[in-house]
Amino acid sequence: MTDGTSTPRLFDGITVLDLTTFVTGGFATLMLANQGATVVKVERPEVGDDNRHAGPPFVDASGYDGPGVTAADRGESPYFWTVNYGKRSVELDLKTDAGREVLYDLVREADVLVENFRPGTAGRLGVGYDDVRPYNEALVYASISAFGETGPWRERPGYDLLVQGTSGIMSVTGPEGGDPVKVGLPETDLITAMWAAFGIVGALYRRALTGEGERLELGMHDAALPWLTKQAGKAFVGETPERLGTKDPVLAPYQAYPTADGYLTVACANQKLWTELCEAIDRPELVDDPRFATNPDRVEHVDDLEAELTATFEARTTEAWVERLAEGAGLPVGPVLTVGEALAHEQTVARGVVAELDHPAVGPIPVLEHPLRFAGVESGFRKAPPLLGEDTEAVLREHGYDDDAIRRLRADGAIPDRG
């Protein structure tokens, strides 16, 4: 996290209009905000991003009486925070003529616009690419949807759960012989967000060379498929990838094993590491066992290997094994931590991944920083996630709207009138 000084940042001077809800677009623009872009989050009046209401848990903000409003009577959503640090919030009703005119004014000075409406919705609202391009031909316009804008599924709605299913991810996730399991994170949302951010940055680079704007379009289903990698490799030769729990389809030992009090991950898949592991756990006879002679042998006999290693690892605690194998022998093994343990882990603390910012409604809040570190520019969030509509008037005034114009917008229903 930065200290708020004038240290240069990667995307200084870049303005992003974020018309998205939930995670796919929101995390993409969050990545740009972390590197210095000014992200203006355009939200529905009185409601805002649906992610403001996702939960529980909620953090009590009943004592707040300043400008802006909280997401709901229940309070502020920590989940919303994690996708919206450092942004500004403007309430704007895009279903009104006056609201659309305000958006066009914002587009004139923006560099990027991101939307994740279902295909066709942006056009019906009058904020599609063809609608806004006349106001700024250098704009980079990114559209995100579940299945993209072409193909037989183009009009279907979709969320992370559906795409984890259609992409094959659930078919290879879960216990061996068990039911398909959803990854415990909104994985395809985040995969898509990262592709979107990558595409936006590429389009901005091309614009710097040519002066031309760009239209970027991607679907969550498409975005998830390239991440199948080794599972796709098996399918390409006619094999059916299966659920293996924590096992790996092409490496062994490469999984989690139970210990006396938890679990230990072991990633000793090449021959040198395998030999060193057997020596470190006092099981040198395993090296000469023909079932485990090479990595392909170990993969073929992975159940036998699991039984042998489990019998050994269950004799000690996870901490004892980590101390002996990771710290003592320099092997790639580690504990399986809870989310809370991971956030408070000594390595997390040392790297400053969890920082703190002051939230206007609830006080100090934790911040999940992003991992990119550069030698010549600063990274990090400088501002807490915004209250709903917190920046509406300020942004309007920055774009030339005076008191009378703002009053007219309220009267026209383009922005809320809260007296």
N, C-alpha and C positions, 0 to 999 in steps of 0.2 A: 504494500500500500504506500502511496506517495505522501509527502508531507505538505502538499498544497502549494509548493513553491513554483517558480517559473521554469523548472527543468523541462526541456523539450520532451514531447511524447510522440509516439509513432503516427497517430492520426489527429494531431492538432489541426484545427481548422476544418475538419470533416464533420458535416451535420447529417444525421440520420433520422428520418421519420419512421417511427415504429408503429405500424397499424395492426400489430399482431396481438393474439391472446395466447395464454398458456406458454408452452416451452419452445416449440420449434423455431419460431422467429425470435422470440424473446431472448433465448440464449445466444442466438447469432448476433443480435445487436448488443447484448451484454459483453460479448467478446470484443466488440469494437469499442464499447465504452471503457473497458479496462485498459485499452491502449490509447485513450485520450479523445475519442470521438464524442461529440455532443449528440446524445440520443434523446430525441423528443418523442415521448410515448403518447400517442393520440388515443384517448380512451372514451368509451361511451359515458355520457353524463350520468351521474348518480350511481352508476354500476361499475364501470371500469373493466379492467382485464378480469376474465373469469378466474384467473389464478389468485386474485385477491381474496376470493371466497373459498378456495380449495383448502381443505383441512378437515378436522382440526390437526394440530393445535393452533390456537390464536393467542396473541399476547395482548393483555388488557391495555387499552389506550383511553379509558374513560376519563382520565384526568387531563387530557389534552384539550385546550381551548384556543389554540392558535389558528392561523390560516390553513386552508386545505381541510380535507375530511378524511376520516379513516375508511377503510374498505367496507366495513360492516359493523353493526352494533357489537358483534362478537369481538372485535379488535383487529389487530394487524396480523397478517399471515407470514410466518417465517419462511414458508415455501415460496411465497411471492418475492420476499427479499432476495433469495438466492438466485433469482433470474432477473432482477431489476436494480441491482446496485448501480448508483451513479447516473441514473437517468432522470429526465425531467418529465412531468406529467401535465398534459393539457387535455381537458375535457372538451370534446367537440362532437356535435351531432351531425354526422355525415349524411343523414337522411333529410336534412334541411338544405335549402339553396344557400343560405347564409353560411352554414357550416362548411359546405363544399368550397365556397369562395375563400374562406379562411385557409382551408387546406391548400388550395391553389397558390395562395400567397406564400405559405410555408414552403411549398415545392419550389417556388422561384429561387429560393436561397439555399435549398438543400442539395446534398450530394447523393444521397441514397434514400430510397423508400423501400420498406419491407412490409409485405402483407401476407397473411396466411388464411384468407377467406377460401371457401370452397370455390372451384373454378367457375367463373361467370359472375360471382357475387360482386367483386370489385367493379366490374363494368356496369352492373345494374345500379350500383351506388354512385356511379360517375367518378370513380377514383381509380379506374383501370389504367393500364399503361398508355393506351391511346388517348385517354381523357387528360392525363397529366403531362404527357410529353410536350405538347405545345407550349407549356409554361416553362419548360426547362429541358432542352434537347440533350443536355450533358448529364441528365440524371441517370443513375444506376438504379434500376427498378427490379426488385427481387420478389417473385411469387413462390410461395410454398403451399403445397397441398398434400393430401394423403397419397394419391395415386397419379399425380401429374395432370396435365391438361389435354392429353391424348390417350387413346386406348379405351377399351370397353368399360373400364372401371373409373373413368375420369370424373364422373359426377357423384361417385360414392363418398360419403363422409368417412372419416377414419381417425383413429387415435393410436397412440403408441401400442396399446394392447393388440389391436387388430393387425397392425403392421408387424409386430413381433410374430404373429401367427402367419401372415401371408409371406413373410420373408424367409421362413424356414428356421428362424432363430429358436422358437419354442420347441421345434422338433428335435433339436440337439441340446436342449437345456433341461436338466432335471436328473433324478436318480436313474441308474441303469435299470431298464425294465419297467420304469414307472411312467406316470403320466407326464405329458408336456408341461413345462413350467415357464412362467414369465420371468424374465430377468428382473431382479429386485430394484432396478433403476428404470426410469423412462428412457430406455436405451435408444430406441429409434428416433425419439424426439431429439435427443442430444446428438446422435449421429447426423441427422438432417441439419441441425443447427450448425454443426461444424462445417459440413459441406457448403452451407449457405454463406457462412462467414468467409470461407476460402474463396468461393466464387465472387463474392462482393469485392474482396481485396484484389483479386485478379482483374476484375472489371475496372476498378479504380486505377490500377497500374496501367491498363491499356488506355484508359481515358487520359492519363497523364502524358502518354506518348502520342495519342491521336486527336485528343479533344472530343472524342465521340462518347456519348452515353451508351447504355447497354440494357437489355432486358434479360434477366436470369430467371429460369423457371425450373423447379425441381419438385419431385414427389418423394415422400417418405419411403415408399416401397422400393423405388429405385435406389435411394440413398443407402438403404440397409444392405442390399445384396452384395456390394463389393467387400463388405466386412466379413463375409462368410469364409474367405480365404481357404484355409486347409479343408474345411468341410465341402466347399465348392470343388476343390481339387479332387476329392473322392468321388463326388457326383459326376464329374466330367468323365471319369473312366468307368461309369456304370455301377459304382458302389453306393450303398445307402448309408449316409452318416447317421449314427444313432446316439441316443442319450447315454452319457458315460459318467454322470455325476461330476466329480472334480477331475476324473482321468482325462488324458489327452489322446486323440486318435492316432498320433504319430510319434509321441515321445513317452518314455518311461525310464525311471520314476519321475512323474510330473503330475502330482496330485496332492490332495490333503490326506493326512493320516491321523487317526485318533491317538491322543496321548493319555496320560493318566488323568488329566484335568481339562482337556480341550482338544485343539487340533493344530497340526503342524503342516505347513506347506513345504514340499520338497521338490526342487526343480534341478535334479542332478542327471540330466538326460544324456550328456555326452560321455564317452568312455572314460575320460580322465576323472570327471566328477563322480561318476558311478564307482570307480575304484576307490577314490578318496572317501566317499561316503561309507562304503563297506568297511574300510579300515577304521573310520572314526566311530562307527557304532559297534565295533568289535564283532563284525560278521564277515571276516575275510573269505570264508568259504563260499559266499554268494558269488564272488567274482568268477570262481571256477565252475559254477553250476551251469551246465549247457543250456538250461532254460533262459538264462540271463546273460549269455555271453556277449551279445551285441544289442544295440537299441532295438532293431527289428525283432530279435528274440524276446526281449523284455516286453515289447508291445504285444506280441503274440501270446505271451504267458502272463499278461498283466494281472490277472486274478491271483495266480500263484505268487507273484511278486508282492501284491498287496497283502496277502496273508502273512508272508515272511516278515515284511517290514512292520506291519501293524503289531505283530507279536513283540517286536523289539521296542517300538515307540511307546506302546502302552505301559511300559515299565517305568517311565519317567514323566515328569511334568513338561508342559510346553516350554516354560521358562528354562528348565534345565537343559532341554535339547537345544534351544536357541543359543544358550551360553556355550554349550559344548561344540555344536556344529557350525553355527554362524560366526560367533566371536572367536572360538578356539581353533576351528579348522578352516575358516574362510569359505564355507560352503553356502550355496544359495538356498537357504531354508529360512522360514519365518513363521510367526504366529498368525492365526486367524483371529483378527480383532473385531470387536463390535464397532458400530459406527461411532459411538461415543469415545471408545478407546482410540480409534484411528484419528479422530479430531484432536485428541489431547496427547497423542503420542509424542515422544521426545523428538523424533525426526520432523514431525509436523510443526512443532513449536520452533525448532531450530531453523527451519526454512521460512517461518513467518507466513505459513499458508492460511492460518486462521488469525485474522486481525480484528479490529474493532472500529466502529464508526458511531457517531452520535445521531440517533434517530429523533426527529422533532417531537414525536408522539409518545415514545416509550423509553427514551434515554439510550444508553450505550447498547449496541447490538453486535453480535459476531458477524464477521464478513469472511466468506470463502474467497480468498484471493486466487487469481489465475496463475499458471505456472511459468509463463514466458518471461524470461529475464534477458535484457539486452545490455550491452556495454555502454552504448552511447545515448540511449533514451530511457525515460522512466516509464514504468508500468504501474497499474494499480488503480483501485477505486478511491475517489476523493469525496464522494457524497453518498449518503444513505439512500436506500430506495425511496422513491417519492410517495407522498400521500396523494390520494386521488385528486387530480386537478390542482395540485399545489402550485404549479408554474403557469397556469392558464393565463392570468393577467400579465405576468412578466413577459412571457413569450409574445403575447399580442402586442404589447407596447414596444418590444424590440423590433417588431415588424411594422411599426408606424400607426398602430391603432391608438386613438386618444380616448378620453373619457366618454365622449358622445358616441363614438363608434362601438365601444365596448357595451355601452347601455343598449344600443340598437341590437347588438348580437344577443344580448340577454332577452330582449323583447321578442326577437325572432326565433328564440328557442335553440340557437346555435350553441350557446354555452349556458350552464346553469345560472339561475338567479337566486342567490342565497341571501339577498338583502345586504 
